[in-house]
Amino acid sequence: MSELTEARGTVAPLLAVFTDFDGTLVEIAETPDAVEVPSELADGLDQAARDFDNAFAVITGREVADIDRFLSPLHLPVAGAHGAQRRRADGTMLEVDAEISAAADDIAAAVAPLLERHPELILEPKDGAVALHYRQAPELEQECLLIMREAVAEHLDFVLVPGKMVIEARPAGYDKGSALRAFMQEEPFLGRTPIFIGDDRTDEDAFRVAQEMGGIGIKLGPGETVARMRIADVASVHALLRGLAEIARRHELPAAPEDENDEAPLLRDATAH
Ligand SMILES: O=P(O)(O)OC[C@H]1O[C@H](O[C@H]2O[C@H](CO)[C@@H](O)[C@H](O)[C@H]2O)[C@H](O)[C@@H](O)[C@@H]1O
């Protein structure tokens, strides 16, 4: 079924593992700040990163600083604001271009008046991107879309991307696929086989690029996707990362269980129904 299964008993390829954050490493919460990070998550990711020779990064719509706060004290390589910010594996921070930063501030300022009328909306200004959340008022989706469209019309170098109960503006030249590609051109990712795990529409660019580079996209949950594999939920992502890390640690895939039916597979073919 999966390439992992097919490859059993052979030497595992060296993997570069990339994951999304919200909805993939942690469950979706009612508000961006209400995310609950399991106490053992940072330690688990730290161990996985070491097992992957540090070829492990988070690619997210959030700011890099947000990921650091949630995963403290861990400082992973992270692409934030959909790739507009990026911290390399060597710790170098590639800051957001000043013009992009200023444009994102403008967009946030143009949208802010809507929140005076609808305080249940959440405006999340970021360095290099803007998110307008309507999870507490789903009936306002169209109004949110309209005001974001108007705000972005003044900044043609920005595009709108829909997410989970959110409309985001991000700079046109950046997406999660370009972020993955940029990591893959650098050590320690260079020459490895990329795996990207994500749950949302903005993750599709990264699935596509990972697969173009000979790797695998793994989509969490239902919905159309270009990813070749699917995984059920956040707990399964944690289990998969533990499993891949163990494989990397041993440099060899584990022997197949005596009866494969004893274990439900974590991954399934995304095209199978
Ligand atoms: O790329 P990701 O790591 O998946 O980040 C995407 C956006 O995630 C956050 O918003 C989403 O998660 C919130 C917390 O669970 C939820 O309340 C919201 O409805 C979701 O859209 C984050 O706030 C955004 O900045 C990210 O771009």
The ligand as a MOL file (V3000), in Angstrom:
LIG
                    3D

  0  0  0     0  0            999 V3000
M  V30 BEGIN CTAB
M  V30 COUNTS 27 28 0 0 0
M  V30 BEGIN ATOM
M  V30 1 O -0.2680 26.7180 8.3740 0
M  V30 2 P -0.8360 26.3900 9.7060 0
M  V30 3 O 0.2000 26.0500 10.7350 0
M  V30 4 O -1.9160 25.3600 9.6330 0
M  V30 5 O -1.5140 27.7490 10.1860 0
M  V30 6 C -2.6980 28.1860 9.5180 0
M  V30 7 C -3.3530 29.2360 10.3640 0
M  V30 8 O -3.5520 28.6470 11.6490 0
M  V30 9 C -4.1100 29.4500 12.6690 0
M  V30 10 O -5.4920 29.5710 12.4340 0
M  V30 11 C -6.1580 28.3040 12.4390 0
M  V30 12 O -5.9830 27.7030 13.7300 0
M  V30 13 C -6.6280 28.3970 14.8300 0
M  V30 14 C -6.2740 27.6480 16.0910 0
M  V30 15 O -6.6120 26.3110 15.9940 0
M  V30 16 C -8.1300 28.4340 14.5760 0
M  V30 17 O -8.7950 29.1230 15.6470 0
M  V30 18 C -8.4030 29.1390 13.2420 0
M  V30 19 O -9.7940 29.0840 12.9430 0
M  V30 20 C -7.6220 28.4400 12.1160 0
M  V30 21 O -7.7790 29.1600 10.8910 0
M  V30 22 C -3.3990 30.7690 12.7910 0
M  V30 23 O -4.1050 31.6190 13.6450 0
M  V30 24 C -3.1280 31.4320 11.4500 0
M  V30 25 O -2.2390 32.5390 11.6280 0
M  V30 26 C -2.4430 30.4410 10.5300 0
M  V30 27 O -2.1810 31.0300 9.2660 0
M  V30 END ATOM
M  V30 BEGIN BOND
M  V30 1 2 1 2
M  V30 2 1 2 3
M  V30 3 1 2 4
M  V30 4 1 2 5
M  V30 5 1 5 6
M  V30 6 1 6 7
M  V30 7 1 7 8
M  V30 8 1 7 26
M  V30 9 1 8 9
M  V30 10 1 9 10
M  V30 11 1 9 22
M  V30 12 1 10 11
M  V30 13 1 11 12
M  V30 14 1 11 20
M  V30 15 1 12 13
M  V30 16 1 13 14
M  V30 17 1 13 16
M  V30 18 1 14 15
M  V30 19 1 16 17
M  V30 20 1 16 18
M  V30 21 1 18 19
M  V30 22 1 18 20
M  V30 23 1 20 21
M  V30 24 1 22 23
M  V30 25 1 22 24
M  V30 26 1 24 25
M  V30 27 1 24 26
M  V30 28 1 26 27
M  V30 END BOND
M  V30 END CTAB
M  END
